[in-house]
Structure formats: C-alpha cells, structure tokens
Amino acid sequence: MNSSNSVAAGAGLGLMEVAFESLSHILKKKFQSKSKDVVEMNLSAAKFGYDSVKDISLKTTLKWNRRKPKGALIDGSKAFALGALAGDCRFASFYPMSPATGIMAQLSLLADDFPLVVEQAEDELAAINMIIGSSFAGVRSITATSGGGFCLMTEGLGLAGITETPVVIINAQRPGPATGLPTRTAQGDLLFTIRAAQDEFPRFVFAPGTPFEAFQITARAFKLSEKYQVPVILLTDQFLNDSLFISEKPFRAPKSIPRFTVEDKDIKAPEQYNRFKLTKSGVSPRALPCNGEALVVVTGNEHSEDGHISEEIKDRVNMARKRRSKVKNMIKEMKPPQLLYEKSKTLLVCWGSTKGAVMEAVEVLRSRKMDVGCLIFSDIWPFPSDHVISALEKCKKFVMVELNQTAQLGQLIRELTGLSYSDAILKFDGRPIYPNDIVERVIQFI
C-alpha cells in the first residue's frame, strides 16, 4: 500500500512547525475504519516525512493553536450539489465540461442515498433537452456546463422559455471563446447569459459568491423557476467551484418544499384546461401531463392559450405580453446587492466569486484611512435597478471589479440606471483576483 501522501503531509506540516500530534490525530481519525497495521503504517510514514525536514528552517512559520474548527470545509461544487438536493432536485443531466463537472460528480456521489437520477448525456443539447422533458413531467431538474456548452444549450433554453417549463442551469464560466482556458477562471458570460437565445423571454440570473450562497441560491432557484415557470441560470466559475472555503453557517434544507402545480381538483373545469391561460401575473396554472382530465398541450412554436400552434396576430401579442408580465413580480423576488460601509465616498462594485477578495481589500483600505466600501451582487437579473440607484447615488464614485475585459456589470448598470463607473479593476488572464491587486489599483485611483 502506498503511503506517500502521509510522508508528504508530514513533511509539509513539519516545515510549518505544526506539532506532530495534530497530524497524528487527523490520521487516526482518517483511517479509523482500517486495520491497526494500516493506521501504524501511515503514522510511521508521516513521522518519517516530519523528521526528514526538522533541520530545515523557514524564515516565516505559522503559529498553531489547537481549537475547535470554525465551520465546515467545503468547495463550491459540493455546495451547488447540496443546494440542488435542498431544492428537491430529482433529475440531473450533463455532458462533462470543466469547471462544471465537479458539481455533477458530487450529485452522482449522492444519488445512491437520495431519490435522484444523474445521467451523463451524449452532448449538451441532449442534456438540456432531457431536463426540459423531465421538468415538463413535473420533476425538478438541473444541468451544469461551461460557456461553450451553454452556447449549445441556447436553443433548448429558448424551448424552455416559450413552453414556460422551469429548468435550472449552472454556467461555470471559463476564459476565452471556443475552448479558451478550460481549467481557469473568468466572469465573461454575464451579458451573454441574460440575453441568450433568440427573441425575448424572462429568466432569473444569479451569481453566488461563496459556497453558502451557492447552497442557498441553488435551492431558491428551483422554487423560483417553478413559481414563475421560467429558466433560472446560475453563474459560477472555476475559482468558486474548486477552491476550499470554511463555511461557518450550517447548511440547512427547508422544512417544506412548496410546489406550484395544479391537479384536476384545483381547476374549475379540467376538460377546458388551457396550459397558457392569460392571467394578470403572466403565470398560468400548470398541470402535469397524464395526471387527470386536464389535457396539457405544448409546442415549441408560438401558440394560443390552449397550447396549439398559432400565427394569429392576437395570439402572438398576447403570449409575448403574458411572458413579459411575469417580470413585475420576478423583480420583487430579487434581493438587493450587499452594501458594506454604505456612507463611503468610493464603492467597489463586484459580483459572484470576486466577493471575498473585494471585502478583504476594503478592510485593508479602511485600515489605511481610505473611505472605501463595496456593493456586491448575487441577484443580477431581472436587474434590481431601484436598489442599485439608491446605493450608488450616495457615493461620489464607484469602481467596477470584474474578471472580464469590458466591465460587463458596469455596462449593465450604466444601461439600466444611467449611472457610470469612474474606474474599473479588470483581470482576464484566467487567474483569480487577489486583495492586493485591488488595493494597489485603488490607491492609484484615489
């Protein structure tokens, strides 16, 4: 049996001058289900690595005090998977594409213990069409991909839009068009995501910034998708998916799962059921096929209230307006961006995974007596214009911090509020942004 990892762990902790007892405790716990010989072998290997570096002294070492862990160690991929379960997801289909594959791998590991089916499709087109089909039948469903795969899914996204079928899609962004940098991080798909697929139809777009937010927002995505019968797209990236975070807040699933479908008993005249009945809210009663007298008729073409294909001007206008009318209530579901140090003269504005770096940079800048705060977006579309205006009108200037070339969120803010950013800190080399990157640039601006 190979115990090289234990040797490496011993050497690494020895260089950092961590007491060997700490590693011994971890190894005993790790191998507690194994035989006594396996435990002793790994302890011996770790001690060998630890002793082999005892004469090497580093200029800087860490001070270690044993204490109770602050929280759970988790990466974004696992958090998204757990959030899907918390949202009552029962079906997941995907085609492998980094950096999204880890999410589906985590769901696959959970499939034996939960009422969940995970299917590897032949390509991204099949993956999204499979979740549209399962959702049409009433099963909460999800897929995850990266930018190139999301491009292939746009026709299916449009099908979900016109048939008003709820689906949840995770787009784990990567840098560059085409294959780009498959194992690097970026935020270049925001504008594409909110406009993807031809013509116009409503959707939600969210961008969590931490594993805890990934868990919460994913669970929430299933509820909102089904409530408004629209697609929900979650934007993430390699940094959030693959980095390890300490989450101090417990991950808790909701005690109950609200459902937004109807049965015959809920319909006054099931034999006259119209899947796309015109309503003030734009949300029609959604019956499931083969589940009673209500006949569910759906097509990918434009249609009349009963779901049959129609090219009548009245039907086209009615359906377009019906879908659009959902947005008024969808905006009410949007949470305002997180605002820290709201009275600051300068605000750093960011979204998604840059959250941690921006928050840390703000604390460093304020420790240097600089009047800087931040505005952090997780709920992006429909755009919460009123919340954004009220936050940004109070500051003298705001600076965008994004992992793309053109400050895509900054463009969106300017388009929808008329407010323009004064400067932008942009990084697009595929590497995450660090607090020092931000601090150094802000010092130049102020």
C-alpha positions in Angstrom: 0.0 0.0 0.0 1.3 3.5 -0.9 1.6 5.9 1.9 3.5 8.7 0.1 0.7 11.2 0.8 1.3 10.7 4.5 5.0 11.3 4.0 4.2 14.5 2.1 1.8 15.6 4.8 4.3 15.0 7.5 7.0 17.0 5.6 4.7 19.8 4.8 3.5 20.3 8.4 7.0 19.8 9.7 8.1 22.8 7.6 5.3 24.9 9.1 6.4 23.7 12.6 3.0 22.2 13.4 3.1 19.8 16.3 3.1 16.2 15.1 0.3 15.3 17.5 -2.1 17.4 15.3 -1.3 15.3 12.3 -1.4 12.1 14.3 -4.9 12.9 15.5 -6.1 13.5 11.9 -4.5 10.3 10.5 -6.0 8.2 13.3 -9.4 9.7 12.5 -8.9 9.3 8.7 -8.0 5.6 8.9 -10.2 4.6 11.9 -12.2 2.1 9.7 -9.0 0.4 8.6 -6.8 -2.2 10.3 -4.4 -1.4 13.0 -1.5 -2.1 10.6 -2.7 0.5 8.1 -3.0 3.1 10.8 0.5 2.4 12.1 2.0 2.4 8.6 0.6 5.9 7.8 1.7 7.2 11.2 5.2 5.9 10.6 5.3 7.4 7.1 4.1 10.8 8.3 6.7 10.7 11.1 9.4 9.9 8.6 8.4 12.9 6.5 8.1 15.1 9.6 11.5 14.2 10.9 13.2 14.5 7.4 12.7 18.3 7.4 13.4 19.0 11.1 16.7 20.7 10.2 15.2 23.0 7.6 14.2 26.4 9.0 11.9 28.7 7.1 12.0 32.5 7.6 8.3 32.6 8.3 6.3 29.9 10.1 2.8 29.7 11.3 1.7 29.9 14.9 -0.7 27.0 15.6 -3.1 26.8 18.4 -5.4 23.9 18.7 -9.0 25.0 18.7 -12.4 23.9 17.6 -12.9 24.3 13.8 -14.9 27.5 12.8 -17.0 25.6 10.4 -17.2 23.0 7.6 -14.5 22.9 4.9 -16.3 22.8 1.5 -15.9 23.8 -2.1 -18.4 25.5 -4.4 -19.1 22.3 -6.4 -20.3 20.4 -3.4 -22.3 23.4 -2.2 -24.2 23.6 -5.5 -24.9 19.9 -5.4 -26.2 20.1 -1.9 -28.3 23.1 -2.8 -29.9 21.2 -5.6 -30.9 18.5 -3.2 -32.3 21.1 -0.8 -34.4 22.4 -3.6 -35.9 18.9 -4.2 -34.0 18.2 -7.4 -34.7 14.7 -8.6 -33.0 14.6 -12.0 -29.7 15.9 -13.3 -28.3 15.6 -16.8 -24.9 16.8 -18.0 -22.1 16.4 -20.5 -18.7 16.7 -18.8 -17.1 20.2 -19.2 -14.8 21.8 -16.7 -15.2 23.6 -14.5 -18.8 22.4 -14.1 -18.1 18.7 -14.0 -17.4 18.7 -10.3 -20.9 19.7 -9.5 -22.4 16.7 -11.3 -19.7 14.4 -9.9 -20.9 15.5 -6.4 -24.5 14.8 -7.3 -23.5 11.4 -8.6 -22.0 10.5 -5.3 -25.2 11.4 -3.6 -27.5 9.6 -6.0 -27.4 6.3 -4.1 -28.6 7.9 -0.9 -31.3 10.2 -2.3 -34.2 10.0 -4.7 -32.1 11.4 -7.5 -31.1 10.2 -11.0 -27.9 11.6 -12.6 -27.4 11.0 -16.3 -24.4 11.6 -18.5 -25.8 12.7 -21.8 -24.1 12.4 -25.2 -23.8 16.2 -25.5 -25.0 19.5 -24.1 -28.0 19.6 -26.4 -29.2 16.3 -25.1 -28.5 17.3 -21.5 -30.8 20.4 -21.6 -33.5 18.7 -23.6 -33.5 15.9 -21.1 -34.1 18.2 -18.2 -36.8 20.1 -20.1 -38.6 16.8 -20.7 -38.3 15.7 -17.1 -39.4 19.1 -15.8 -42.3 19.0 -18.2 -43.4 15.8 -16.4 -43.1 17.5 -13.0 -39.6 16.5 -11.9 -37.3 19.3 -10.6 -34.2 19.1 -12.8 -30.8 20.7 -13.3 -27.9 20.7 -15.7 -24.4 22.2 -15.4 -22.0 23.2 -18.1 -19.4 25.9 -19.1 -19.6 28.7 -21.6 -19.1 26.6 -24.7 -21.7 24.0 -23.6 -24.1 26.8 -22.6 -23.8 28.2 -26.2 -25.0 24.8 -27.4 -27.9 24.9 -24.9 -29.3 28.2 -26.1 -31.8 26.6 -28.4 -33.1 24.4 -25.6 -33.1 27.5 -23.3 -35.5 29.1 -25.8 -37.7 26.0 -25.8 -37.9 26.2 -22.0 -38.8 29.9 -22.4 -41.6 29.6 -24.9 -43.1 26.4 -23.3 -42.7 28.1 -19.9 -41.0 25.0 -18.5 -39.0 25.5 -15.3 -35.3 24.5 -15.5 -32.2 25.3 -13.6 -28.9 25.7 -15.5 -25.4 26.3 -14.0 -22.9 28.0 -16.2 -19.4 27.6 -14.8 -17.6 30.3 -16.7 -14.2 29.8 -18.3 -11.9 32.4 -20.0 -12.0 32.8 -23.8 -14.2 32.0 -26.7 -14.3 28.4 -28.0 -12.3 26.1 -25.7 -10.4 29.0 -24.2 -8.7 28.1 -20.9 -10.7 25.1 -19.6 -9.1 25.0 -16.2 -9.0 28.7 -15.4 -11.5 31.2 -14.0 -13.4 34.1 -15.6 -16.6 36.3 -15.5 -17.0 36.8 -19.2 -20.5 35.4 -19.8 -22.8 37.8 -17.9 -24.1 39.8 -20.8 -24.4 36.7 -23.0 -26.3 34.8 -20.3 -29.0 37.5 -19.7 -29.7 37.7 -23.5 -29.1 34.1 -24.6 -31.5 32.5 -27.1 -33.4 34.4 -29.8 -36.2 36.9 -29.1 -37.2 37.8 -25.6 -38.5 35.9 -22.6 -38.0 36.3 -18.8 -35.4 34.4 -16.8 -33.6 34.7 -13.5 -29.8 35.0 -13.3 -27.9 34.7 -10.1 -24.2 34.7 -9.2 -23.3 33.3 -5.7 -20.0 34.5 -4.2 -19.5 31.8 -1.5 -20.3 28.1 -1.1 -23.0 29.1 1.5 -24.6 31.4 -1.1 -24.2 28.7 -3.7 -26.2 26.3 -1.5 -28.9 28.8 -0.7 -29.3 30.3 -4.1 -29.4 26.9 -5.8 -32.2 25.7 -3.5 -34.0 29.0 -4.1 -33.6 28.7 -7.9 -35.8 25.6 -8.0 -38.6 27.4 -6.2 -38.4 30.5 -8.3 -38.1 28.6 -11.6 -41.3 26.6 -10.8 -43.2 29.5 -9.3 -42.7 31.7 -12.4 -42.3 28.9 -15.0 -39.0 30.3 -16.3 -35.4 29.2 -16.6 -33.0 30.1 -13.9 -29.3 30.4 -14.7 -26.6 30.3 -12.0 -23.2 31.8 -12.9 -20.2 30.4 -11.2 -16.5 29.8 -12.2 -13.5 27.7 -11.5 -12.4 29.7 -8.5 -15.6 29.3 -6.7 -16.2 25.7 -7.8 -12.8 24.3 -6.9 -11.5 26.4 -4.0 -12.0 25.3 -0.4 -13.7 27.6 1.9 -14.6 27.4 5.6 -18.4 27.9 5.9 -19.3 28.9 9.4 -23.0 28.9 8.7 -24.8 25.5 8.7 -26.3 24.2 5.5 -30.0 23.6 6.3 -32.6 22.3 3.8 -36.1 23.9 4.1 -38.6 22.1 6.3 -41.1 22.1 3.5 -40.9 22.3 -0.3 -43.7 24.5 -1.9 -44.9 23.2 -5.3 -46.6 25.3 -7.9 -48.5 22.8 -10.0 -52.3 22.1 -10.1 -54.4 19.0 -10.3 -58.0 18.5 -11.5 -59.4 19.3 -8.1 -57.7 22.8 -8.4 -59.3 23.5 -11.8 -62.9 24.7 -12.2 -63.3 22.8 -15.5 -60.4 20.4 -16.1 -61.9 19.4 -19.5 -61.5 23.1 -20.6 -57.9 23.4 -19.2 -55.6 25.9 -21.1 -51.9 25.4 -20.3 -51.2 29.0 -21.3 -54.2 30.8 -19.9 -53.9 34.5 -19.9 -53.5 35.8 -16.3 -52.7 39.2 -14.8 -49.4 37.8 -13.4 -48.5 36.0 -16.6 -48.2 32.8 -14.7 -50.8 30.2 -15.9 -52.0 27.2 -13.8 -49.5 24.4 -14.6 -51.0 21.0 -14.8 -48.8 17.9 -15.4 -49.4 15.7 -18.4 -51.3 12.4 -17.9 -52.3 13.4 -14.4 -56.0 13.7 -14.8 -58.6 15.1 -17.1 -56.7 18.3 -17.9 -55.1 17.9 -21.3 -51.7 19.5 -21.4 -50.8 20.8 -24.9 -47.4 22.3 -25.5 -45.4 23.3 -28.6 -42.1 25.0 -29.4 -44.0 27.2 -31.8 -45.9 30.3 -30.8 -49.3 29.3 -29.7 -52.7 30.1 -28.4 -53.9 29.8 -24.8 -54.7 26.1 -25.2 -51.2 25.4 -26.4 -51.9 24.8 -30.1 -49.7 26.4 -32.8 -51.0 29.8 -33.9 -49.7 32.5 -36.2 -52.6 34.8 -35.3 -51.5 38.3 -34.5 -53.7 38.4 -31.4 -52.1 35.1 -30.0 -48.6 36.2 -30.8 -49.0 39.6 -29.0 -50.9 38.0 -26.1 -48.3 35.3 -25.5 -45.4 37.8 -25.7 -47.1 40.2 -23.3 -48.1 37.3 -21.0 -44.5 36.1 -20.6 -43.2 39.7 -20.2 -45.8 40.4 -17.5 -44.1 37.9 -15.2 -41.1 40.3 -14.8 -43.0 42.7 -12.5 -43.3 40.1 -9.8 -40.0 38.5 -10.5 -38.2 41.8 -9.7 -39.8 41.7 -6.3 -38.0 38.4 -5.6 -34.6 39.9 -6.3 -32.5 40.6 -3.2 -30.6 43.9 -3.1 -26.9 43.8 -3.5 -24.9 43.6 -0.3 -23.7 47.0 0.7 -20.8 47.4 3.2 -19.8 50.8 4.5 -22.7 52.5 2.7 -21.6 56.1 3.5 -18.3 55.7 1.8 -17.2 58.2 -0.8 -15.9 55.3 -3.0 -17.6 52.0 -3.6 -16.1 48.9 -5.2 -18.8 47.1 -7.2 -18.4 43.4 -7.9 -20.4 40.2 -8.5 -20.0 36.5 -7.9 -16.7 34.9 -6.8 -14.8 38.2 -6.5 -16.8 38.9 -3.3 -14.2 37.6 -0.8 -11.2 39.5 -2.4 -13.2 42.7 -2.6 -14.4 42.5 1.0 -10.8 41.9 2.2 -9.4 44.7 0.1 -12.0 47.1 1.6 -10.9 46.2 5.1 -7.2 46.8 4.2 -8.0 50.1 2.5 -10.1 51.3 5.5 -7.3 50.3 7.9 -5.2 52.8 5.8 -7.8 55.5 6.5 -9.3 55.4 3.0 -13.1 55.9 2.8 -14.0 52.8 0.7 -16.9 50.4 0.8 -18.3 47.9 -1.5 -21.5 46.8 -3.3 -21.7 43.0 -4.0 -24.2 41.5 -6.4 -25.6 37.9 -6.3 -29.1 38.6 -7.7 -28.5 40.1 -11.1 -31.4 39.5 -13.5 -34.1 40.9 -13.7 -31.9 43.8 -12.7 -32.8 45.4 -9.3 -32.4 48.9 -10.6 -34.1 50.7 -7.7 -31.8 49.1 -5.1 -28.7 49.9 -7.2 -29.6 53.5 -7.8 -30.3 54.1 -4.1 -26.9 52.6 -3.2 -24.8 54.3 -5.8 -26.3 57.7 -5.7 -24.9 58.2 -2.2 -21.3 57.7 -3.1 -19.1 60.1 -5.0 -17.8 57.4 -7.4 -17.8 53.7 -7.9 -15.2 51.3 -9.3 -16.0 48.0 -11.0 -14.1 44.9 -10.1 -14.6 42.1 -12.6 -12.9 39.2 -14.2 -13.5 40.3 -17.8 -12.2 42.9 -20.2 -15.1 45.3 -20.5 -16.7 45.6 -17.1 -19.9 43.8 -18.1 -21.8 44.5 -14.9 -20.7 48.1 -15.2 -22.2 48.2 -18.7 -25.4 46.8 -17.3 -25.5 49.4 -14.5 -25.0 52.3 -17.0 -27.6 50.9 -19.4 -30.3 50.4 -16.8 -29.7 53.2 -14.3 -27.8 55.9 -16.2 -25.0 55.8 -13.6 -21.5 55.4 -14.9 -18.5 53.9 -13.1 -15.4 56.1 -12.9 -12.8 53.4 -13.0 -12.5 49.6 -13.4 -10.2 47.0 -12.0 -10.3 44.2 -14.6 -8.4 40.9 -14.7 -8.9 38.5 -17.5 -5.7 36.3 -17.5 -7.6 33.3 -16.1 -6.3 33.7 -12.6 -8.4 34.9 -9.6 -8.1 38.4 -8.4 -6.4 38.9 -5.1 -7.0 41.6 -2.4 -3.6 43.1 -3.1 -4.4 43.5 -6.8 -7.4 45.6 -5.8 -5.7 47.6 -3.0 -2.8 48.6 -5.3 -5.1 49.8 -8.1 -7.5 51.7 -5.7 -4.6 53.6 -4.2 -3.8 54.8 -7.8 -7.4 55.9 -8.3 -7.8 57.8 -5.0 
